[in-house]
């Protein structure tokens, strides 16, 4: 069974550069229900906007906790 987690992300362009240059490989975020989740920074590429990555997102993981997808839910 897949696991769906909702997170609010606030990542500036400056912070994204750290991910893209390889200084940081994982994003650590808190879910809306208070859990901490880690996922590969490279998955943010699909949700980057001109000012960075801001908003509410749903993360989908498989039964082995492998990342599957990220979907923007709203601002």
C-alpha positions, 0 to 999 in steps of 0.5 A: 500500500502506498503512503501519502504524506502532505508537507508545506515547503518554503524553499528559496532559490538560494536554498535550491542552489545548495541542492543542485550543486550537490551540497545537500542531497536530502530535503527534510520536512515536517508533515502536516500531522507532525512527522518528519520526512526525508526525500531526495532533493532532485524530486523538487525539479518538477515543482520549482517556480520562479521564486523557489518551491513554496506551497502545499505538496503531497508526497507518494511513497511505495510500501518500501518507503521509496519515493514515487511522486510529488504533487502540488496541492496549493499555495 
